[in-house]
């Protein structure tokens, strides 16, 4: 075959996995639900305008157009969420299981190993996208979907899938564990896709300050415009607005330009991974043996600088919070991505605080409060996703390192083990909480009453972090591999924490109409994690005297109570059913000799 035997083996292995079929069925169900929501929203709008139930040809075209726009965004967001998880474990899993040496011992070349695995994962992602193609082609018969927009939508999806798959495989080559690879790739995606969108308002600020002629401003504008030109979210947003929305005057050149850059980057990333896959693993293996001979089990100098308490009585908690094996190895790429995110957050905070203090350009303390709410949404959501993914690997990593049986053989109860892992994951959120609290505390400079919001914001953040931790531990305890647990955890957090709004917001808005629709929308915001974690900041900025403020306050209270109950239920389930789910104890049928023996032993 063109890509070697690895390509065929990966496809056959993936075809035998039940979760691949379930994932395609779930994706098709979402597309059909989006179809129903689009039809319902257009029908409700027509009924409110004309007062009749008749559907004209133009109404059918509007339905098809609405469905196409919703479908395109669901497709792109699905690729951004799923493609990295599908491909990031290609090489890292082989290294973690110590099976990559068997691949190196065969006659397979680096090209056959890397390219075979890359295109096999790309085919799997492509199968997921093609599930919705028949539904979309049927809707083309109704009109309202121009052919150029349809081609642009699938070209954006294909180039994005190719770029993300290549990037994930390249990061996987340098990752010794699949859990580390997942944490690295999502940090890189945040820098490449989310950060340019956040930085774009700086161009307007630079123009307002008359700094556009400075050399650094020109270089910054050129770099940011280039990032926007290759960003699939911004390119798709431009393609679906303005004249292109009506199908007239659509400019295909930005889409082709983005696809060409994605193709070039993908070829470079695959070539880099191909040339480095064997060398990186052999160098890491030899370096590990050399360090053991030279230093024994001693810690590196930067690990010695970290504060660690004495072991104490709770050894499991110490291991989860302070042991080097519990840390996520971010590597150079992950550390650089973290540094970029922190520097940008600090810069924006200092800049908005300076503008609010000096009141330059009409910026006052109210603008800073809105900024605090927005940065809490962005950073808080990112921290929750990362900590949820980390929690999903806390139990599976014990299984993958063959120390799970040893842990079960200890006299520790299931509650002690799960509590230690839970608190260790909360301890890992300390740096994110410190960054957010520094932003919140600066708001007290303008109004002392804002300091009362800081404990409430911190408590809400910890409540949301505890929820994603419990969800991750549930999947980690039930899964055999870290990738499977991480994928299920991220999907659950994304849907429950706010992804449902992409499917249900139109239905909620159209169901009641007027104030009833607003009430339903307010109740629908209750499970939304980005809103819950930042609600105190928004409520302080907007106030709660108006009817909208009271509805948002009610949504916040309902959400906090709901997540508190969910945390109690999940924590109790993890503690009480740990022995049964881990296989430590199995209830024998009543009346059997084994059951009577258990009663005597107890």
C-alpha positions in Angstrom: 0.0 0.0 0.0 1.0 3.6 -0.5 1.2 4.4 3.3 2.5 1.0 4.4 1.0 -1.8 6.5 0.6 0.4 9.5 -2.1 2.3 7.7 -4.1 -0.9 7.1 -3.6 -2.2 10.6 -4.8 1.1 12.1 -7.9 1.1 10.0 -8.8 -2.5 10.8 -8.2 -1.9 14.5 -10.4 1.3 14.5 -13.1 -0.5 12.6 -13.4 -3.1 15.4 -13.8 -0.5 18.1 -17.4 0.0 19.2 -16.8 3.5 20.3 -16.1 4.6 16.7 -19.6 3.5 15.7 -21.2 5.1 18.8 -19.3 8.4 18.0 -20.7 8.5 14.5 -24.2 7.7 15.7 -23.9 10.4 18.3 -22.6 12.9 15.7 -25.5 12.1 13.3 -28.0 12.5 16.1 -26.6 16.0 16.9 -26.9 16.9 13.2 -30.5 15.7 13.1 -31.3 17.6 16.2 -29.8 20.8 14.7 -32.0 20.1 11.7 -35.1 20.0 13.9 -34.1 23.1 15.8 -33.5 25.0 12.5 -36.9 24.0 11.2 -38.6 24.8 14.6 -37.0 28.2 14.8 -38.0 29.2 11.2 -41.5 27.9 11.8 -42.0 29.8 15.0 -40.7 33.0 13.3 -43.1 32.5 10.3 -46.0 31.9 12.6 -45.3 35.0 14.7 -45.0 37.1 11.6 -47.8 35.8 9.3 -49.9 34.0 11.9 -50.4 31.0 9.6 -48.8 27.5 9.4 -48.3 27.5 5.6 -44.7 27.2 4.5 -43.7 28.9 1.2 -40.7 28.2 -1.0 -38.8 31.1 0.5 -39.5 29.7 3.9 -38.0 26.3 2.9 -34.9 28.1 1.5 -34.6 30.0 4.8 -34.8 26.8 6.7 -32.1 25.2 4.6 -29.9 28.3 5.0 -30.3 28.3 8.8 -29.6 24.6 9.0 -26.5 25.0 6.9 -25.0 27.7 9.0 -25.7 25.7 12.2 -24.3 22.6 10.6 -21.1 24.3 9.5 -20.3 25.6 13.0 -21.1 22.2 14.6 -18.9 20.5 12.1 -15.9 22.8 12.7 -16.3 22.8 16.5 -16.5 19.0 16.4 -13.3 18.7 14.4 -11.5 21.1 16.8 -12.6 19.0 19.7 -12.3 15.5 18.3 -9.4 15.5 15.8 -6.7 16.1 18.5 -8.0 13.3 20.7 -8.2 10.9 17.8 -4.6 11.5 16.7 -2.6 12.6 19.7 -2.1 9.1 21.1 -0.6 7.6 17.9 3.0 7.6 18.9 2.7 8.5 22.6 0.6 5.4 23.3 3.2 3.2 21.6 5.9 4.8 23.8 3.9 4.5 27.0 3.1 0.8 26.4 6.8 0.1 25.4 5.6 -1.3 22.1 7.4 1.2 19.9 10.6 -0.8 20.1 8.9 -3.6 18.3 8.0 -1.2 15.5 11.6 0.0 15.3 12.8 -3.7 15.2 10.8 -4.4 12.0 11.6 -3.4 8.4 9.2 -0.4 8.7 10.6 2.9 7.9 9.9 6.1 9.8 7.7 7.3 6.9 5.6 4.2 7.0 5.1 4.4 10.8 4.3 8.1 11.0 2.5 8.7 7.7 0.5 5.4 8.1 -0.7 6.4 11.5 -1.4 10.0 10.5 -3.5 9.2 7.5 -5.3 6.4 9.3 -6.4 8.8 12.0 -7.3 11.4 9.3 -9.5 8.8 7.6 -11.3 8.1 10.9 -12.0 11.8 11.3 -13.1 12.0 7.7 -15.6 9.2 8.3 -17.1 11.2 11.1 -17.5 14.3 8.8 -19.0 12.2 5.9 -21.8 11.0 8.2 -23.7 14.3 7.8 -23.1 14.6 4.0 -26.2 12.8 2.8 -28.4 15.0 5.1 -26.8 18.1 3.8 -27.2 17.1 0.2 -30.9 16.4 0.7 -31.3 20.0 2.0 -29.6 21.4 -1.0 -32.8 20.4 -2.9 -34.7 23.0 -0.9 -32.4 25.8 -2.1 -30.8 28.5 0.1 -27.4 26.8 0.2 -25.0 28.2 -2.5 -22.6 25.7 -4.0 -19.6 27.9 -3.3 -20.4 28.1 0.4 -20.9 24.4 0.5 -17.5 23.8 -1.0 -15.9 26.4 1.2 -17.4 24.7 4.3 -16.0 21.3 3.5 -12.7 22.7 2.4 -12.3 24.5 5.7 -13.2 21.3 7.6 -10.8 19.2 5.5 -7.8 21.5 5.9 -8.5 22.0 9.6 -8.7 18.3 10.2 -5.4 17.7 8.3 -3.6 20.5 10.2 -4.8 19.3 13.6 -4.0 15.6 12.9 -0.5 16.5 11.7 0.1 18.8 14.7 -1.2 16.2 17.2 1.0 13.4 15.7 4.0 15.7 15.8 3.4 16.6 19.4 2.8 12.9 20.2 6.4 12.1 18.9 7.9 14.2 21.7 5.4 13.0 24.4 6.3 10.0 26.6 2.7 9.6 27.8 -0.6 10.1 26.1 -1.9 12.2 29.0 1.0 14.6 28.5 0.3 14.7 24.8 -3.3 15.7 25.3 -2.4 18.5 27.7 0.2 19.8 25.3 -1.9 19.8 22.2 -4.8 21.7 23.7 -2.5 24.3 25.1 -1.0 24.8 21.7 -4.5 25.1 20.1 -5.4 27.7 22.6 -2.4 29.8 21.6 -2.9 29.3 17.9 -6.7 29.7 17.6 -8.1 31.4 20.7 -5.3 33.9 21.5 -5.4 35.7 18.1 -9.1 36.2 18.4 -8.7 37.8 21.9 -5.8 40.0 20.7 -7.6 41.4 17.7 -9.3 44.3 19.6 -5.8 45.6 20.3 -5.6 46.8 16.7 -8.5 49.1 17.4 -6.9 50.3 20.6 -3.6 51.0 18.7 -5.5 53.0 16.1 -7.3 55.0 18.7 -4.0 55.8 20.4 -2.5 57.0 17.1 0.3 54.4 17.3 -0.3 52.7 13.9 2.8 54.2 12.4 5.2 52.7 14.9 7.3 49.8 13.7 6.2 47.5 16.4 2.6 48.3 15.8 2.9 47.6 12.1 4.7 44.3 12.9 2.1 43.3 15.4 -0.8 44.1 13.0 0.9 42.1 10.2 1.4 39.1 12.5 -2.1 39.2 13.9 -3.7 39.6 10.4 -1.7 36.6 9.3 -2.9 34.6 12.3 -6.5 35.6 11.4 -6.0 34.6 7.8 -5.0 31.0 8.7 -7.5 30.7 11.7 -10.4 28.4 10.6 -12.8 30.1 13.1 -12.2 33.6 11.7 -12.2 32.5 8.1 -15.5 30.6 8.6 -17.0 33.5 10.4 -16.2 35.9 7.5 -17.5 33.3 5.0 -20.9 33.1 6.7 -21.5 36.9 7.1 -22.1 39.8 4.9 -22.8 39.3 1.2 -21.7 35.7 1.4 -24.7 34.9 3.5 -27.0 35.5 0.6 -24.7 33.6 -1.7 -23.7 36.6 -3.7 -20.3 38.1 -4.0 -18.6 35.4 -2.1 -14.8 35.6 -2.1 -13.3 32.1 -2.3 -9.7 33.4 -2.2 -9.3 33.6 1.7 -10.5 30.0 2.0 -8.1 28.8 -0.6 -5.3 30.8 1.0 -6.0 29.3 4.4 -6.2 25.7 3.0 -2.9 26.2 1.2 -1.2 27.3 4.4 -2.7 24.5 6.3 -1.4 22.0 3.7 2.1 23.5 3.9 2.1 23.4 7.7 0.8 19.8 7.7 3.5 18.6 5.3 6.2 20.3 7.4 4.9 18.8 10.6 4.6 15.3 9.1 8.2 15.6 7.8 9.4 16.8 11.2 7.7 13.9 12.9 9.0 11.4 10.4 12.6 12.5 10.8 12.5 12.7 14.6 10.3 9.7 15.7 13.2 7.2 16.1 15.8 9.6 17.2 13.6 11.2 19.9 12.7 7.9 21.5 16.2 6.5 21.5 17.6 9.7 22.9 15.1 9.8 25.7 15.7 6.1 26.5 19.5 6.6 26.6 19.2 9.8 28.6 17.0 8.0 31.2 19.6 5.3 31.7 22.4 7.8 31.9 20.6 9.9 34.5 19.8 6.8 36.6 23.5 5.8 36.7 24.7 9.3 37.4 22.2 10.5 39.9 20.3 7.5 41.1 16.8 8.5 42.3 17.8 12.1 43.1 15.6 14.9 42.0 16.7 17.5 39.4 17.8 20.9 40.6 14.5 22.7 39.6 12.5 20.0 41.3 14.5 20.6 44.5 13.4 24.3 44.5 9.7 23.4 44.8 8.1 23.5 48.2 7.1 20.0 49.5 5.9 19.3 53.0 6.8 16.2 55.0 5.2 12.9 54.1 3.0 12.9 57.2 0.1 10.4 57.8 -1.7 10.9 54.5 0.8 9.4 52.1 -1.7 9.1 49.2 -2.5 12.8 49.3 1.2 13.7 49.4 1.8 11.4 46.3 -1.0 13.0 44.3 -0.1 16.6 45.2 3.7 16.6 45.4 5.2 13.4 43.8 7.0 14.0 40.5 5.1 11.1 38.9 1.8 12.9 39.5 2.9 16.0 37.5 2.0 16.5 33.9 5.1 16.8 31.8 4.4 19.7 29.5 7.7 19.9 27.8 9.1 23.0 26.0 6.0 23.4 23.8 3.6 23.2 26.8 5.6 25.5 29.0 5.9 28.0 26.1 2.2 27.9 25.5 1.5 28.5 29.3 4.0 31.4 29.3 2.3 33.0 26.3 -1.2 32.7 27.9 0.0 34.1 31.3 1.9 37.0 29.7 -1.1 38.0 27.5 -3.4 37.8 30.5 -1.1 39.9 32.7 -0.7 42.5 29.9 -4.4 42.9 29.2 -5.1 43.2 33.0 -2.4 45.8 33.5 -3.6 47.7 30.4 -7.2 47.8 31.3 -6.4 48.7 34.9 -4.3 51.6 33.7 -7.0 52.8 31.4 -9.6 52.6 34.1 -7.4 54.5 36.6 -6.5 57.2 34.2 -9.9 57.2 32.4 -8.3 57.4 29.0 -10.6 57.0 26.1 -13.7 56.9 28.3 -12.6 53.7 30.0 -13.8 53.6 33.6 -14.1 51.1 36.4 -17.3 49.6 34.9 -15.3 48.6 31.8 -12.8 46.9 34.1 -15.5 44.9 35.8 -16.7 43.7 32.4 -13.2 42.8 31.5 -12.8 40.8 34.7 -16.0 38.9 33.8 -14.8 38.2 30.3 -11.3 37.0 31.4 -12.9 34.8 34.0 -14.9 33.2 31.3 -11.9 32.5 29.0 -9.4 31.5 31.6 -11.8 29.7 33.9 -13.2 27.6 31.1 -9.7 26.7 29.9 -8.6 25.8 33.4 -11.7 23.6 33.9 -11.1 21.7 30.6 -7.4 21.1 31.4 -8.1 20.0 35.0 -10.9 17.7 33.8 -8.5 16.1 31.4 -5.9 15.8 34.1 -8.4 14.1 36.5 -9.4 11.7 33.7 -5.9 10.2 33.8 -5.4 9.9 37.5 -6.7 6.4 37.8 -5.9 5.1 34.2 -2.2 6.2 34.6 -2.0 3.8 37.6 -3.4 1.0 35.3 -1.0 1.9 32.5 2.0 1.9 34.7 1.1 -1.5 36.2 0.8 -0.1 39.8 -2.9 -0.3 40.1 -2.9 -3.8 41.7 -0.3 -2.6 44.2 -2.5 0.4 45.1 -5.5 -1.9 45.6 -3.4 -4.2 47.8 -2.9 -1.5 50.3 -5.2 -1.2 53.4 -6.4 2.2 52.2 -10.1 2.5 51.6 -11.7 3.6 48.4 -12.8 6.8 50.0 -9.2 7.6 51.0 -7.8 6.9 47.5 -10.5 8.9 45.7 -10.3 11.8 48.2 -6.6 12.1 47.8 -6.8 12.1 44.0 -9.6 14.7 44.2 -7.7 17.0 46.5 -4.5 16.6 44.5 -6.3 17.7 41.4 -7.8 20.7 43.2 -4.2 21.5 44.4 -3.1 21.5 40.8 -5.6 24.4 40.2 -3.8 26.7 42.5 -1.9 28.7 39.9 -5.0 29.3 37.9 -6.8 30.5 41.0 -3.9 32.8 41.9 -4.0 34.4 38.4 -7.8 34.9 38.6 -7.7 36.3 42.1 -5.1 38.8 41.2 -7.5 40.1 38.5 -10.4 40.1 40.9 -8.6 41.9 43.7 -7.6 44.8 41.4 -11.3 45.5 41.1 -11.4 46.4 44.7 -9.3 49.5 43.9 -12.3 51.1 42.3 -15.0 49.9 44.7 -14.3 48.2 48.1 -17.6 46.3 47.8 -16.1 44.3 44.9 -13.8 42.6 47.4 -16.9 40.9 48.7 -17.2 39.3 45.3 -13.7 37.8 45.5 -14.5 35.0 48.0 -17.7 34.3 46.1 -15.9 34.0 42.8 -13.2 31.8 44.3 -15.8 29.5 45.9 -17.7 29.2 42.6 -14.5 28.5 40.7 -13.6 25.7 43.2 -17.1 24.3 43.0 -16.9 24.1 39.2 -13.3 22.6 39.4 -14.6 20.0 41.8 -17.4 19.0 39.4 -15.0 18.5 36.4 -12.7 16.6 38.7 -15.4 14.2 39.8 -16.5 13.7 36.2 -12.9 12.9 35.2 -12.4 10.5 38.1 -15.7 8.7 37.2 -14.5 8.1 33.6 -11.0 7.3 34.7 -12.2 4.6 37.1 -14.4 3.1 34.4 -11.9 3.3 31.5 -8.8 1.2 30.7 -6.8 3.9 28.9 -6.2 7.6 29.5 -7.2 8.7 26.0 -10.6 7.0 26.3 -11.2 8.6 29.7 -10.1 12.0 28.5 -12.2 12.0 25.4 -15.3 11.0 27.4 -14.6 13.6 30.1 -14.0 16.5 27.7 -17.1 15.6 25.7 -19.3 15.4 28.9 -17.9 18.7 30.3 -18.3 20.4 26.9 -21.9 19.4 26.5 -23.2 19.7 30.1 -21.1 22.9 30.8 -22.5 24.9 27.8 -22.4 22.9 24.6 -26.1 22.2 24.9 -26.7 25.9 24.2 -25.6 25.4 20.6 -28.5 23.0 20.1 -31.1 24.2 22.6 -30.9 28.0 22.6 -33.1 28.5 19.5 -35.7 26.1 20.9 -35.7 27.8 24.3 -36.0 31.2 22.7 -38.9 30.1 20.4 -40.7 28.0 23.0 -42.1 30.8 25.1 -41.8 33.9 23.1 -41.5 37.3 24.8 -41.0 37.1 28.6 -41.6 33.4 28.7 -38.8 32.8 26.3 -36.5 35.0 28.4 -37.4 33.0 31.5 -36.6 29.8 29.7 -33.3 31.2 28.5 -32.4 32.3 32.0 -33.2 28.8 33.4 -31.3 27.3 30.5 -28.2 29.3 31.5 -28.1 27.6 34.9 -25.9 24.6 33.9 -23.6 26.7 31.8 -20.2 26.5 33.5 -18.6 29.6 31.8 -21.5 31.7 33.1 -21.6 30.1 36.6 -17.9 30.7 37.2 -18.1 34.4 36.2 -21.7 35.2 37.3 -20.7 37.2 40.4 -18.5 39.5 38.3 -21.3 40.1 35.7 -23.9 40.6 38.3 -21.8 43.2 40.1 -21.2 45.1 36.9 -24.8 45.0 35.7 -26.6 45.0 39.0 -29.6 42.8 40.0 -32.3 45.5 40.3 -33.6 45.0 36.8 -35.8 42.0 35.7 -32.9 40.6 33.6 -30.5 40.9 36.5 -33.0 39.0 38.8 -33.3 36.2 36.2 -29.6 35.9 35.8 -29.2 35.8 39.6 -31.8 33.0 39.8 -29.9 31.1 37.1 -26.7 31.5 39.1 -28.3 30.3 42.3 -30.0 27.3 40.6 -26.7 26.4 38.9 -24.7 26.6 42.1 -27.2 24.4 44.0 -27.3 21.9 41.1 -23.6 21.5 40.9 -23.3 21.2 44.7 -25.8 18.4 44.6 -24.0 16.8 41.6 -20.6 17.0 43.5 -22.1 15.3 46.5 -23.6 12.5 44.5 -20.5 11.9 42.4 -18.2 12.0 45.4 -20.4 9.6 47.3 -20.5 7.3 44.3 -16.7 7.3 43.9 -16.2 6.6 47.6 -18.9 4.0 48.2 -18.6 2.0 44.9 -14.9 2.1 44.5 -14.2 -1.4 45.8 -16.9 -2.9 43.5 -15.9 -0.9 40.4 -12.2 -1.5 40.8 -12.7 -5.3 41.3 -11.3 -5.3 44.9 -14.5 -7.0 46.2 -17.2 -8.9 44.4 -20.5 -9.7 46.1 -21.1 -13.5 46.1 -24.6 -14.9 45.5 -26.4 -15.4 48.8 -26.4 -18.9 50.3 -23.2 -19.9 48.5 -20.1 -21.2 50.5 -18.2 -18.2 49.3 -20.8 -15.9 50.8 -20.8 -17.7 54.1 -17.0 -17.6 54.2 -17.1 -13.9 53.7 -19.5 -13.5 56.7 -17.1 -15.6 58.9 -14.1 -13.5 57.8 -15.9 -10.3 58.5 
